[in-house]
Amino acid sequence: MTSGDEAVRAAAQRAEVTGTRNIPQLDDLPIPGDTANLRQGENLNDACLALLPLVGVWRGEGEVSYPTMERSYRFAQQLTIAHDGRPFLYHEARAWLLDDEGEVLRPAARETGFWRPQPDDTIELLLTHSTGFVELYYGKPKSQSAWELGTDAVVRSASAKEVTAAKRLYGIVNNGDLGWVEERAMMGHEMTPHCSALLHRIVG
């Protein structure tokens, strides 16, 4: 297990590369732009302090599987969690499937949304998926570096596959990486492990 001093040293080493980077944006916006770097841009709203470790741009790999899939797949993902000084965080995730050699097969899941912390420590997470469904998650921090959420509502378009519920757990692991796991109920199956990933900070 990593000690507190080791974690601080590792964060300082990462910041030598990631601390000067931010998400690209046009410089003529008449309102505050998004920032995924707590050293730049607007100050993080006090309401979001419980989510502070999530702010950044993260990249890494994971695995996706489900009983309806013929086999499991490796995937890569970029997750951006940013803010503009108001009491919510912006969320954007893009994934792409990989073959056994790590080469890109094709673009995969894509989602956008908002983390909305509430005064009672409840977290609302609204996610819209490119495959035609919208999810409203509720949850609370499990600790200062882990957050567990489950869906309260799922709305599907007429062309979307049948998705009825999901659970997610996000957590900062000892070396400062971001790990997440998801269970999902869909296509007639009960809640079943679906995907997981380990992401490394590249901005912030």
C-alpha positions, 0 to 999 in steps of 0.5 A: 500500500502506498504511504501518504508521503509516497503518494505526494511524491508521485503526484508531484512527479506527474504534475511536472508533465500534466500540471501545465496542460489543459483542455483546448478551447477558443480564447474569445468566449465571453464567459469562463471556459471549462478547465480540467486543471485546478491550477488554471481557469476559474476556482473550483466551486466549494460545492464540488470539493468532494469531487476535486480528485476527479477533475482532469483528463484521464486516459487508459485501457479497460475491458468490456463484456456482457452475456449478449457479446460473443467475447470480451474486448479490450478498449481504450478511453479518454475521460474529461472531467472539467468545470467552469466555476459553477457548482457542477462538473462537466463529464465527457468520455470517449472509447475505442475498441482495441484488438489483441495487439492494441491496435484500434478496431473502431470508435466505441462508447461515447457519453456526455453529462454533468456531476451535480453535488448536493448540500446533503452530499448526494451526487447526481450524475446525468449521462447522455449516451450516443447510442440513444439513452439517458441515465440519471444516477444518484450516489454518495462518496464512499470516501474522500477518493471513491464514489458509488452511484446507481441509476434512478431513471433510464430513458431510451429512444425508440431505436436504442437497445433495452437498458434498464439500470446501471451502477458505477464505482469510481475511485482514485487508487494508491498511485493516483490513477482513476479506476472505475467499474460498471454493472448494467442490466440490459437486453433481458439480463439482471445487473451484471458486470459490464466494463472496467478501466484504469485511467492515468492522468494526462491533464491537471 
